């Protein structure tokens, strides 16, 4: 990307802030300029960082905090200890950190730090650098921090590191001293335990000097493709072949909240261009078990981006990179690190779809993942299921069934915790994973049941367009859904996010008299919901009895294909039973069922329909004989 084009993109981003100012909170902002010198023999790098920090808050700051993520990869670090004492440690980590040698650990050492030219005092505690300012930073002002530092790249254990099992030399994520976020909730200087991240929107100008045999890719736009001559698109210009043992790669990234890069001497680099889509870059090691599937990957990613742009909002950057990183998959702005070797093509496509979709929720919306991991992982999982269902022509009526199954399993095991739990503080890795991915996804699909499919789909796009680049929280999302649906939804957020109460409705009794059928429904679970109940007659006719929840203060606008909808009186949440009549004899009815679409996450569907599954042992009222 040319310099002029880069600044046009940056201006467009800044203009987008003004367009949505009516819902915007104040946000801090940063401008990073970094010069990095990587020694591939020692696996250490020296860095100079200039950080312009804009205090857009109404508060005066007398200290700041930086993250030093690489310090987590040392024996007896918080990440190491947590991994060794948790009930179900991550199999990729276990006790590996405790066994690292001096030349295998990670670290970030600070040699000097100045504020507007004045040296500063600071302390390091694990992965957090606490800095006492020479002069407080007043509201609506800016300061410049200058830092000299050194880092050692650890053997890859999780996400970042070197020399992983797939032979990738450097996956450089969480690699630089990164200013912690300060927002309306205060500082977020959480130690790195191994979970999620949160960063400040800003601009990155990064120069990386490394051995000339290496190919480098990552966040941002390469500024000096002509000088590097490494296979990047040079817009038809002649490529200068450098005659040097070391090259400097110059990247710029506008309006992102992190910067990742990766490097390997054996990377193959290809580019895919498609109208109205970002330029897609692919970096992978050219080996038999990798190359064949990676050559097919661009076609699927084109389909994925088209679906995401249409259904969830348009990806705003002009580039995205898929990079073989060697450890599962992990999202970063404008790029992802993913496992390169997969037995099946669908595995590679699946992880690529998931990690790229993160750039809508992690990358562009930028929710605080530590506090709302379900708003990132869960929303991404929800969209991934839709995309995979479409690009592989699975055509499942409910592509989210696995998320529901995982949720039900966690409840049955008694391990579910509220979604409001901080990502680092779940009791088990299982509870964190299922809560963040599956229960977060279930939250969305179930919401389409509450407010109706059309309102939900409109709301998802409205949410993205309204809150992009603004770090939205759970209330921001639910308010969008309230506006598009005209319903009150605070109860839904409070029950599903801030509690672990479950849903369980049942058909308690069915009786018939004078050619009328009386139906008694019961709420056995603690979480209330509106009810869709479908009566199927032996003639084939269907009727949908829609019972709104009183707390909603309205009704969803959704019809059921092939059925007449009958609007019923509201069901107040304190009442355990709801009784109504059907104007037909029960002999004419073949089935009465609560929520046949199974969008409601009812933990026990055995009692959701009549005739009862065990009809030999029950009478018409559902009582045991």
N, C-alpha and C positions, 0 to 999 in steps of 0.2 A: 504494500500500500504506500502510495506517495505521501510526502509530508502534508501537502495541501489537502489530500483526501482524508488523511488522519484527522486533521483539525476540523474539517467539515463534519465528520462523524462525531467528534467531541462536542461541537456546537449543537448538533442535533440532540445529543444527550442532555445538554444543559437546558435547552429549550423545553425538553420533555418535562423537566421539573416544574417549570412555570405553568404548564398546561394543566397540571393536577394539584396546584398549590392549595386548593380548597380542602384537601384531605391530608396534606402533608404535615408531618411533625418536623421539628428541627432535626438536623442530622449533622454530625461532624463530617469533615472531609479531609483527605490527605493527598499529597503529591509526593510520590517516591521517585528518587533518582538513584540508581545503584550501579556501581562498577564492580564486577566480580571477576576474580582471577582464580581459575580452577586448576589445581595440580592433580593430574590423573594418576600420578605415581603414588602420592601420599594420601589421596582422597580427601584433601583439605582445600579449602578456598578462603581467600582473603577478600574482604568487601569494604567498600566505602558507600555509605548511605546518607543521602540528604533527604530529609523528610519535612515538608512544609505541612504544618498542622493547623487546620482552621477550626477554631472553637466557635461553632455556630449555636452553642447552647446558651441559655440565660444565666449560667452559673460560672463562677470563677474557679479555675482549676489550679491547685497548688502542688499536684503530683500527677504523673502519668505512669502507665504500665505498658511493657512490651511482653509479647510471647516469645519464648526461646524454645521452640518445640523440640529441637534435636536433643535437648538435655534429658528428654524422657527416655532416651535409649541408652541408659546407664544402669548398672546393677544397683538395686535398692531404690530406684526412682519410684515415684508414686505409681506410674504405669506398671512397672515391674511388680511391685508389691500387690497392687490390685489384681493383676493377672494371676498371681500365685495363690491368692486367698479367696477369690470369688468361687462360688460353688460350681460353676460351669465355665471354666476358662476358654477363651478363644483358642482353638487348636493351632492357629498360626503363630500365637504368641507364647502361651503357657509360661515356661520358665526360661525362655530363650534369652531374654534381656539379661537375666542374672548371670549368664554364662559368657557374656561378651568380653573379649580381651580389650586392652587399651587401644589397640589400633583398629578395633571393630565398633567401638561405642560411637555415639553421636554426641556432639557438643557445639555450643555457640558461646564464644568468649568475646567479651566487650573490652576493647583496648582504650577507647576514648568516647566520650559523649558530651556534646556541647549544645547549649540553647542560645541561639543568636550570638554565637561566639564565646559564651561563658561556659567553662567546664562545670559539669554537674556531678553531684553525689548520687550513688545508686547502690542498691543491694540486689543480689540474685538469690532467689529461693526456688530451687527446682527449675521449672519451666517459666517462671515469671521474673521479669526484671522490673523492680520498683524504683522509680526515679523521683527524687526530690528536686523541684524546679528552683532555678536561681531567681526567677521572678514569676509570680502567678500569671496564668493566661486569662486575661479578662474576657468577658462575653463578647462575641462578635469581633474577635481579633485573631491574628495568626502569629505563629512563631516558626522558626526553622531549627530543626534538630540535625546535627551532623554527627555521624557515628563511624568508627572504624571497628571492624570485628573480624573474627575468624571462626570458621565452622569446620567440623569433621563429619563426613557423611557416614552414617552407621551402616553396617550390614543390614540389608532390608529385612525388616520383621513385619511391619505394618505400613502400607501405603508408600512411605518415602524410604529412600536408602539406595544402597548399591549392591551390585553383584547378586541379583536374586536368582531364584531357581530356574528362571528362563534365560539367564545369562545377560540380562539388560544391565548395563553399567551404572547408569544414574537415573533414578526417579526422584526428581528434586521438588518435593512438596513440603510445605511448612519448613522451609529451609533458611529463611532470613529472619532477623529480628522484626517482629510485626507489631505495630501499635495496637493495643487492645481497644475494643469499642467502648465508647461512653455514650449512653443514650438516655432517654427519659426515665430509665430504671437505674441509672448510675453506671459505674464501671462494671465491665464483664471480664475480670482478670482471673478466669478460672484456670487452674493447672491442667496440663494436658494429660488425661488419663487414657485416652484412646478413642474417644467418641467423635464429637462434632465440633464445628468451627463457626466463628462469627467475626466479620470484619467490616472495616470502614470503606465506604465508597470512595474511590479516588482514581488517580491516573498514575500509571507506572511507566517509567523510562529506564530500561534495564539493559546493560551491556555485559555480556558474558564472554570472557576470554578463555579459550580451551584449546587443547591439542587439535590440530587441523584435520586429523583423521576422523573426528567426531561429527555426526549429524545431530542437530539440535532442533527441538520443536517444543511448543508449549502455548502458554497464554499470550495473546497479543499478536501484533502484526510485525513481521520482520521488516526492518527499515533499510537494510543494506544487502539485499539479495545479490546485487551486482558484484559487490566486493567478496561475498562469501562464495558464490558460485557452487552451491551445494544442491541444486535441483529444485529450488523454489522457483515459482513462476516469476519471470522477469519481464513480462509484458512485451515479449518479442524482441527485447534488446539483447545485444551480445553480452555474454557472461565473461567477466574477468576471472581468469584462473589464478588464484593467489599463489605466490611462491613463498610460503612461510610455514614454519612448524606449528604456529599458533594462529588462531583466528578469533576475531571479536564479533560476536553476534549481537545485533542491536535490535531490541524489541520495544514496541510501545503498545500499551493497552489502555484505552480510555474507559473510565467509569466502570471499574471492576473492584472487587474487594479482596482479591488475592492474586498471586502470580506463581504459576508452576512452570517448570521446564524439565525436559528429559534429554538425555544424550547417550549415544552409543555409536561406535565406529561402524557397526554393521546394519544400521537402520536403512531399510528401503523407504523412500518417501514418494508417495503418489498424491495427486490432486484430482479432485472431482468437482467440476463446475456444472451448475444447473441453474436455469433461469429462475429468478425470484427466491433463490435459496443462498445461504452462506457458502462460500468456497470451503470445501471440505478437504482436510489434509489427513493423510494416513501414514503413520510411522510404525514399521514392524520389522522384525528380524527375518531375513529371507532364508527360511528353512522349511523342509518338506511339511512338517505338521502345522505350519503357520501360513505359509504363502497362499496355498490354494483357497482357503476360507477367507483370508483377508482380501483377495482379489474380488470376491463376491460381495464383500461387506458394503462397498459404496452404494450399490443398487438398493439395498435394504435401508440404508441411512437416508437416502433421498426420499424414499417412501415415508419413513418415520418423520422427518422434518416437515414434509408436506402435511401430514395428518395433524401434527402438533400445531403448526401455524394456523391451520383451518379451525381446529376445535378448541384450542386453548390460548391462542394469542401468538403474535408474530415474534420470532426470535430477532432481537434487534442488532446483533453484531454481523459483520460481514465475513466472519471466518469461524470455523470450528475444527479442532484437531483431535483425532483418535490415535492414542499412543500406547503401544505395548509397554506396560509398566511392570507386569509380573506378579501382581498381588491382587486378585479379585477384581474390583473396580472401584474407582474413587473419582468424584467429580471435582472440577476446578473451573474457574471462569474461562469460557471459550475453549475448553479442552477437557479431556479425561484420560486418566491412566487406567488401562484395563489388562486383564490376563490375556495373553496372546494365544496360548495353546488351548484348544477346545476339541474334544472328540467329535462333536457335532456342530454343524454350521449354526443351528438354532441357539446353541449356547453362546457363541461369539456374538451373534446378532442380539440376543437377549440382554447381555451385559452392556453392549454398546447402546442399545435403545434406552435402557434404564439410566445409564450414566449421562447420556446426552440430554435426556429429559430433565435431569437435575438442573440443567442450565436455565430452565424456566423458573424453577422454584428455589433452588439454592443460588443460582447464578444471577437471575434478573430480579426476582422478588426479594431475595436475600433475607428471608426470615431467620431469626436467631435459632439456629438448629439445636443448640444446647437446651434451650427452654422449650422449643416446639419442634422436636425432631420429627414428630408425626406430620407436621405441615410441610416438611421437605420430603422425607422418605415415603410417607404415606401417600401424598399427592402424586409423587413420582411413580410409585407402584401402581396407583390407580390408572394413570395415563399410560404407563407401560403395558398394562393388561389390555387396554383398548387398542393400542398400536400393534402389539404382537398378534392379537386376535384378528386384526385386519390384514397385516402384511403377509401372514402365513395362511390366510384364508381358513382360519379355524371356525369362525362364525358361531362361536358359542353364544347362547342367549344371555348367559351371565358369565363374563370373562373373569369376574372377581371371586369366583367360588373358593379358590384356594385361600384368599385372605380371610373369608368367613370361617373356613375350616380351621385355620391356624388360631383365630380368635377363640373359637369354641373349645379347642384343645387346651388353650392357656387357662380359660375359665374352669374347665373340668379339673385341671391340675391344681387349681387354687393359687396360681401364680400371677394373676393379673393385677396390675397396679394402675393408678390414674395416669392418663396421658400427660398430665401436668407435671409428672415427675421429671426432674432434671435428667438429661441423658446419661450423665455419669453416675447417677445415684439409684438406678434400678438395682434390685437385689440380685438379679441374674442377667446374664447375657441373653438368655432366651426371652425373658420378659421385655427387655429393651427392644430386641429385634422384632418380636411379634407386635408389640405395642406400636413401635414407630412405623413399621412397614405395613403390617396386615390390618391392625386396628385403625390406623390412620386412613388407609384405603377404604375400609369398611365405613368409616365416618362419612366419606363422600358418597358412596353408592347408596347408603341408607338415607342420606340427606335427599337424594333424588326421589326416594319414596315419600319423604315428608312433604316436600314442596312441589313435586312434579318434575318430570323429565325435562320439559321445555324450559321452565324457570331455572332449573339447575344448570343446564348447558349454557344458558345466557349468563348466569351468574359466574360461571368459571371464567369466561372470557372477560366479563366486566371486572372481576377481581384482578386478573392479570393486567389489564389495561389501566386500571385505577391505581394499583399499588406497586407497579414495577419501580424498582430502585428506591424503595421506601421502607424496607424491613417491616412488613406487616405482621401483626400478631393474630391470635385466635379471634379476638373481638372484631378486628378489622375485616376478617373474612366473613364472619357471621353477619355483620351489618350489611355487607354487599348482598348476601343471600336474602336478608330481610327486605331489602329495597326492591330486589327483582321479583320477589314472591308476594310481597305485601303481608307477610306473616311475622309474628313474633317468634324468634328462635333462640332467645337467651337460655331457655330451659334445656334445649337440645345440647348446646355447648356446655352448660353447667353439669348436666348428668354425664355426658359422654367423655368430656375432657377432665373435669375436676373430681370425678368419682369413678369407682369401679362397679357401680350398680349395673345390674343386667336386666334384659328384657325377657319376659316370659308371659305370653298371653295364651289362653286356651278357650276352647268351646266347652263350657262346663256342663251344660244340659240342653237337650232338645226335646220338646214335647209338642203334641198336636191335639187340638180340640176345636170343634165347630169349623172345620176346614181352614184353620189357622195354625201356624207353627210358631211356638214361642222359643226363642233362642236366648240362652244365658251365657254371656261371655265373662271371663274372669281375668283379672290382672294378678298374676302370681309373682312376677318380678317387681323390683323396686323402681325401675325406670319406666315412666309412662310414654305412650306413643299414640298417634292417630291410628285408626284401624281401617284397612281395606278388607272387607269380607265378601267373598264371591259365592253366590248360590248357583249351583248348576242343576237344572231340572232334567228329568229323564227324557224330556222332549228335545233336549239339546239347548234350550234357551238358557241364557245366563243373566244374572242381576248382580251388580256390585253395590253393596251397602257401604257407603263411606261415612265413617264416624270420626269427625275431627276431634282433636284434643283441645280442651277448653283453653289451655295455656297458649295456643297458637293465635287466638283471636282472629280466626278466619279459616278459609278452606283452600286447599290446593286446587289448581286448575289443571286437572289431568283426567282424561277419559280413558276407558278401557276398551280396546278393540273387541267388537262382538258382544258387548254387554251394555245393558242399560244401567246408568248410575243413579242411585237413590241417596240423596243427601239426608243424613240422620242428625239428631241432636248431638251436641258436644258431649264428650265424656270427661267429667272432672277428674283430675288426677288423684284425688283422695279416695275416690269410690272404687272398691275392689271388684264390683260387678256392674254389668251393663245388660239390660233386658230389652228386647224388642221383638216385634211380631212380623212374620212373613205371611202374606195373604194367600197362602196355599197350604194344603195338607202335606205333612211330612212324607206321605207315600208318593207324592209327585216329585220329591227332591232326591237326587242321586248323590249330591255332595254339598257340604257347607265348609268353606275353608278360609282361614285367616291368611291374608297375604300370599296368594299363590305365586307371585313373582319372586318371593323369598328375598326381597331386598331388606326387609326388617331382620335384624340380627337376633332373632328369637333363639335363646339358648336351648330350648326344648320344643321342637316342632312336633313331637309325638301327640300333643294334645291340641294341635292347631286345626284339626278338621273333624267333621262328622260325615259318615259313620266312623266311629272310633276304631282304631286299629285292632283292638282286642274286643270285638263286638260280642263274642261268645260269653264274656264274663261281665258285661255291663248292660243295663237297661237303657231305654231311650233317654233318660235323664243323665246318663253317664255314671250312675252309681253302680258299685259292685253288687252283683247278685248274692 
